[in-house]
Amino acid sequence: MNEKFITEVLQLAIGCWDSDQIKCRQFDCGLRMLLQNYEMKECCTDIMDIEKSYLQYLQLFLVRKKTEGKSDRTLEQYQLHLGKLLQKLNKPLDKITEDDLFLYLAWYKARNVSNTYLDNMRLVFSSFFTWCNNKGYIIKNPTIGLEPIKSEKKIKKPFSDEELEKLRRACIQERDIALIEFLYSTGVRASELISLNRNDVDFVGKTVVVFGKGSKEREVYLTATASLHLKEYLNNRIDNNEALFVSTRKPNKRLTVSGLERIIKKLGETAGVEHCHPHRFRRTMATNVLRKGAPLEEVKELLGHTKLDTTMIYCSISRDNVRYTHQRLMSA
């Protein structure tokens, strides 16, 4: 009962504090300590019973995930997939079975989505129903028997040196070359880049403080080239927006993730470079520093990962490097 009450109060508090994570966590801790002195019982009325539905539990779940520091993009995915599932099944949570979920995934698969996308949906369902089970809202977790959905593991290639140079030459505006050099130098996520402000950059130390997933703070670094282009871009701007990167048209609004993706995609089309998107610069930075001898643990810190396994996904090792290592170590 206390958990449910805390969640509902936090939901109200987040609206008042404009999603301030620190305030929400402090309030959560204080409220828990206070409620240790009380026993709570829910007032059961006919009206309350009628109002209860799966959507109520979905909202409670989203609030809890928000207070845990999940990104807005992750919350949107939870809302999208769980909302569609629960509306399609349209039954009480404790009546949803493993077969219901399996048939729903099979129905969704018929829409020609990839196995990777489908398995991400399965993970979202697992997170929600495991939470419901742990909270006592349902007796049995229907996702326990859902096996991971296998998909073909494709090696996602970083940009080659030639492709990077083509992208640089395709830049006409100073903002675009500053964007490319910044993405390649720092390896930041698209969501991290768009949230940065001018005062987050230390040009003396050539460092930038970013807030990654889970509101984790880390320091990333600028090369001399990235620092030079960024400084020139900022010095030539005439707007008063505090954002580090803005649109070129008035009123020069802060770039969004979709806006950033459009810029990079257009540059790729102009340069004749395929599969151009912001995340590929992150993979390229990680791969290149690893090839040049950086320890995997340091690359993990640069990318802001929690586990080394995640870092390994981003770091492609070329066959030339493998061949050279084999020859060097196996030669007589």
Contacts in CASP RR format, 6 or more apart in sequence:
PFRMAT RR
TARGET T0000
AUTHOR 0000-0000-0000
METHOD contacts of the structure
MODEL  1
MNEKFITEVLQLAIGCWDSDQIKCRQFDCGLRMLLQNYEMKECCTDIMDI
EKSYLQYLQLFLVRKKTEGKSDRTLEQYQLHLGKLLQKLNKPLDKITEDD
LFLYLAWYKARNVSNTYLDNMRLVFSSFFTWCNNKGYIIKNPTIGLEPIK
SEKKIKKPFSDEELEKLRRACIQERDIALIEFLYSTGVRASELISLNRND
VDFVGKTVVVFGKGSKEREVYLTATASLHLKEYLNNRIDNNEALFVSTRK
PNKRLTVSGLERIIKKLGETAGVEHCHPHRFRRTMATNVLRKGAPLEEVK
ELLGHTKLDTTMIYCSISRDNVRYTHQRLMSA
1 40 0 8 1.000
1 41 0 8 1.000
1 42 0 8 1.000
2 32 0 8 1.000
2 35 0 8 1.000
2 40 0 8 1.000
3 135 0 8 1.000
4 42 0 8 1.000
4 60 0 8 1.000
4 135 0 8 1.000
5 35 0 8 1.000
5 40 0 8 1.000
6 28 0 8 1.000
6 31 0 8 1.000
6 32 0 8 1.000
6 35 0 8 1.000
7 60 0 8 1.000
7 63 0 8 1.000
7 64 0 8 1.000
8 60 0 8 1.000
9 31 0 8 1.000
10 24 0 8 1.000
10 27 0 8 1.000
10 28 0 8 1.000
10 63 0 8 1.000
10 64 0 8 1.000
10 67 0 8 1.000
11 59 0 8 1.000
11 60 0 8 1.000
11 63 0 8 1.000
13 23 0 8 1.000
13 24 0 8 1.000
13 27 0 8 1.000
14 24 0 8 1.000
14 63 0 8 1.000
14 66 0 8 1.000
14 67 0 8 1.000
17 23 0 8 1.000
17 24 0 8 1.000
19 66 0 8 1.000
21 67 0 8 1.000
21 69 0 8 1.000
21 215 0 8 1.000
24 66 0 8 1.000
24 67 0 8 1.000
25 67 0 8 1.000
28 67 0 8 1.000
42 48 0 8 1.000
54 86 0 8 1.000
54 91 0 8 1.000
54 92 0 8 1.000
54 93 0 8 1.000
55 83 0 8 1.000
55 86 0 8 1.000
57 93 0 8 1.000
57 132 0 8 1.000
57 137 0 8 1.000
58 79 0 8 1.000
58 82 0 8 1.000
58 83 0 8 1.000
58 86 0 8 1.000
58 128 0 8 1.000
61 78 0 8 1.000
61 82 0 8 1.000
61 128 0 8 1.000
61 131 0 8 1.000
61 132 0 8 1.000
62 75 0 8 1.000
62 78 0 8 1.000
62 79 0 8 1.000
64 131 0 8 1.000
65 74 0 8 1.000
65 75 0 8 1.000
65 78 0 8 1.000
66 75 0 8 1.000
68 214 0 8 1.000
69 214 0 8 1.000
69 215 0 8 1.000
70 78 0 8 1.000
70 214 0 8 1.000
71 191 0 8 1.000
71 213 0 8 1.000
71 214 0 8 1.000
73 191 0 8 1.000
73 257 0 8 1.000
77 120 0 8 1.000
77 124 0 8 1.000
78 124 0 8 1.000
78 127 0 8 1.000
78 128 0 8 1.000
81 121 0 8 1.000
81 124 0 8 1.000
81 125 0 8 1.000
82 124 0 8 1.000
82 125 0 8 1.000
82 128 0 8 1.000
85 101 0 8 1.000
85 104 0 8 1.000
85 125 0 8 1.000
88 104 0 8 1.000
89 96 0 8 1.000
89 100 0 8 1.000
89 104 0 8 1.000
91 100 0 8 1.000
93 129 0 8 1.000
93 132 0 8 1.000
93 137 0 8 1.000
93 138 0 8 1.000
94 137 0 8 1.000
94 138 0 8 1.000
94 139 0 8 1.000
94 140 0 8 1.000
96 129 0 8 1.000
96 138 0 8 1.000
96 142 0 8 1.000
97 142 0 8 1.000
98 142 0 8 1.000
98 143 0 8 1.000
98 144 0 8 1.000
98 145 0 8 1.000
98 146 0 8 1.000
100 142 0 8 1.000
101 122 0 8 1.000
101 125 0 8 1.000
101 142 0 8 1.000
101 143 0 8 1.000
101 146 0 8 1.000
102 146 0 8 1.000
105 118 0 8 1.000
105 121 0 8 1.000
105 122 0 8 1.000
105 146 0 8 1.000
105 149 0 8 1.000
108 118 0 8 1.000
108 121 0 8 1.000
109 118 0 8 1.000
114 151 0 8 1.000
115 149 0 8 1.000
115 150 0 8 1.000
115 151 0 8 1.000
115 152 0 8 1.000
116 151 0 8 1.000
118 149 0 8 1.000
119 148 0 8 1.000
119 149 0 8 1.000
119 151 0 8 1.000
122 143 0 8 1.000
122 146 0 8 1.000
122 148 0 8 1.000
122 149 0 8 1.000
125 143 0 8 1.000
125 146 0 8 1.000
126 143 0 8 1.000
126 146 0 8 1.000
129 138 0 8 1.000
129 141 0 8 1.000
129 142 0 8 1.000
129 143 0 8 1.000
130 141 0 8 1.000
130 143 0 8 1.000
132 138 0 8 1.000
132 141 0 8 1.000
133 139 0 8 1.000
133 140 0 8 1.000
133 141 0 8 1.000
155 316 0 8 1.000
156 280 0 8 1.000
156 283 0 8 1.000
156 316 0 8 1.000
157 275 0 8 1.000
157 316 0 8 1.000
158 280 0 8 1.000
158 283 0 8 1.000
158 284 0 8 1.000
158 286 0 8 1.000
158 287 0 8 1.000
158 288 0 8 1.000
158 316 0 8 1.000
159 167 0 8 1.000
159 273 0 8 1.000
159 280 0 8 1.000
159 281 0 8 1.000
159 284 0 8 1.000
163 271 0 8 1.000
163 273 0 8 1.000
164 180 0 8 1.000
164 184 0 8 1.000
164 284 0 8 1.000
166 268 0 8 1.000
166 271 0 8 1.000
166 272 0 8 1.000
166 273 0 8 1.000
167 180 0 8 1.000
167 267 0 8 1.000
167 268 0 8 1.000
167 271 0 8 1.000
167 273 0 8 1.000
167 276 0 8 1.000
168 177 0 8 1.000
168 180 0 8 1.000
168 181 0 8 1.000
169 271 0 8 1.000
170 267 0 8 1.000
170 268 0 8 1.000
170 270 0 8 1.000
170 271 0 8 1.000
170 272 0 8 1.000
171 177 0 8 1.000
171 180 0 8 1.000
171 267 0 8 1.000
173 248 0 8 1.000
174 229 0 8 1.000
174 232 0 8 1.000
174 233 0 8 1.000
174 236 0 8 1.000
175 233 0 8 1.000
175 245 0 8 1.000
175 246 0 8 1.000
175 248 0 8 1.000
176 263 0 8 1.000
176 267 0 8 1.000
177 229 0 8 1.000
177 233 0 8 1.000
178 226 0 8 1.000
178 229 0 8 1.000
178 230 0 8 1.000
178 232 0 8 1.000
178 233 0 8 1.000
178 245 0 8 1.000
179 245 0 8 1.000
179 260 0 8 1.000
179 263 0 8 1.000
179 264 0 8 1.000
180 264 0 8 1.000
180 267 0 8 1.000
180 281 0 8 1.000
181 223 0 8 1.000
181 225 0 8 1.000
181 226 0 8 1.000
181 229 0 8 1.000
181 230 0 8 1.000
182 188 0 8 1.000
182 193 0 8 1.000
182 222 0 8 1.000
182 226 0 8 1.000
182 229 0 8 1.000
182 230 0 8 1.000
182 245 0 8 1.000
183 193 0 8 1.000
183 278 0 8 1.000
183 281 0 8 1.000
183 282 0 8 1.000
184 226 0 8 1.000
184 281 0 8 1.000
184 284 0 8 1.000
184 285 0 8 1.000
185 220 0 8 1.000
185 221 0 8 1.000
185 222 0 8 1.000
185 223 0 8 1.000
185 225 0 8 1.000
185 226 0 8 1.000
185 285 0 8 1.000
186 208 0 8 1.000
186 210 0 8 1.000
186 220 0 8 1.000
186 221 0 8 1.000
186 222 0 8 1.000
186 226 0 8 1.000
186 285 0 8 1.000
187 220 0 8 1.000
187 281 0 8 1.000
187 282 0 8 1.000
187 285 0 8 1.000
187 286 0 8 1.000
187 302 0 8 1.000
187 303 0 8 1.000
188 196 0 8 1.000
188 208 0 8 1.000
188 210 0 8 1.000
188 220 0 8 1.000
188 282 0 8 1.000
189 212 0 8 1.000
189 213 0 8 1.000
189 278 0 8 1.000
189 279 0 8 1.000
189 282 0 8 1.000
190 257 0 8 1.000
190 260 0 8 1.000
190 261 0 8 1.000
190 278 0 8 1.000
190 279 0 8 1.000
191 212 0 8 1.000
191 257 0 8 1.000
192 210 0 8 1.000
192 211 0 8 1.000
192 212 0 8 1.000
193 244 0 8 1.000
193 245 0 8 1.000
193 255 0 8 1.000
193 260 0 8 1.000
193 278 0 8 1.000
194 243 0 8 1.000
194 245 0 8 1.000
194 254 0 8 1.000
194 255 0 8 1.000
194 256 0 8 1.000
194 257 0 8 1.000
194 260 0 8 1.000
195 210 0 8 1.000
195 211 0 8 1.000
196 208 0 8 1.000
196 210 0 8 1.000
196 243 0 8 1.000
196 244 0 8 1.000
196 245 0 8 1.000
197 242 0 8 1.000
197 243 0 8 1.000
197 244 0 8 1.000
198 234 0 8 1.000
198 242 0 8 1.000
198 243 0 8 1.000
198 244 0 8 1.000
199 242 0 8 1.000
200 208 0 8 1.000
200 209 0 8 1.000
200 210 0 8 1.000
200 244 0 8 1.000
201 207 0 8 1.000
201 208 0 8 1.000
201 222 0 8 1.000
201 230 0 8 1.000
201 244 0 8 1.000
202 208 0 8 1.000
203 222 0 8 1.000
203 227 0 8 1.000
203 231 0 8 1.000
206 221 0 8 1.000
206 222 0 8 1.000
206 223 0 8 1.000
206 224 0 8 1.000
206 227 0 8 1.000
207 219 0 8 1.000
207 220 0 8 1.000
207 221 0 8 1.000
207 222 0 8 1.000
208 219 0 8 1.000
208 220 0 8 1.000
208 221 0 8 1.000
208 222 0 8 1.000
209 217 0 8 1.000
209 218 0 8 1.000
209 219 0 8 1.000
210 217 0 8 1.000
210 218 0 8 1.000
210 219 0 8 1.000
210 220 0 8 1.000
211 217 0 8 1.000
212 218 0 8 1.000
212 304 0 8 1.000
213 304 0 8 1.000
216 304 0 8 1.000
218 301 0 8 1.000
218 304 0 8 1.000
220 302 0 8 1.000
221 302 0 8 1.000
222 230 0 8 1.000
234 244 0 8 1.000
237 246 0 8 1.000
237 252 0 8 1.000
239 246 0 8 1.000
239 250 0 8 1.000
239 251 0 8 1.000
239 252 0 8 1.000
241 252 0 8 1.000
241 253 0 8 1.000
241 254 0 8 1.000
243 253 0 8 1.000
243 254 0 8 1.000
243 255 0 8 1.000
245 254 0 8 1.000
245 255 0 8 1.000
245 260 0 8 1.000
246 252 0 8 1.000
246 253 0 8 1.000
246 254 0 8 1.000
246 255 0 8 1.000
247 253 0 8 1.000
247 255 0 8 1.000
247 259 0 8 1.000
255 263 0 8 1.000
260 278 0 8 1.000
261 277 0 8 1.000
261 278 0 8 1.000
264 276 0 8 1.000
264 277 0 8 1.000
264 278 0 8 1.000
265 276 0 8 1.000
265 277 0 8 1.000
267 273 0 8 1.000
267 276 0 8 1.000
268 274 0 8 1.000
268 276 0 8 1.000
269 276 0 8 1.000
282 303 0 8 1.000
282 314 0 8 1.000
283 314 0 8 1.000
283 315 0 8 1.000
283 316 0 8 1.000
285 302 0 8 1.000
286 299 0 8 1.000
286 302 0 8 1.000
286 303 0 8 1.000
286 311 0 8 1.000
286 314 0 8 1.000
286 315 0 8 1.000
287 314 0 8 1.000
287 315 0 8 1.000
287 316 0 8 1.000
287 317 0 8 1.000
289 298 0 8 1.000
289 299 0 8 1.000
289 302 0 8 1.000
290 296 0 8 1.000
290 299 0 8 1.000
290 315 0 8 1.000
290 317 0 8 1.000
291 317 0 8 1.000
291 318 0 8 1.000
291 321 0 8 1.000
296 308 0 8 1.000
296 311 0 8 1.000
296 312 0 8 1.000
296 315 0 8 1.000
297 308 0 8 1.000
299 311 0 8 1.000
299 315 0 8 1.000
300 307 0 8 1.000
300 308 0 8 1.000
300 310 0 8 1.000
300 311 0 8 1.000
303 310 0 8 1.000
303 311 0 8 1.000
303 314 0 8 1.000
305 311 0 8 1.000
END
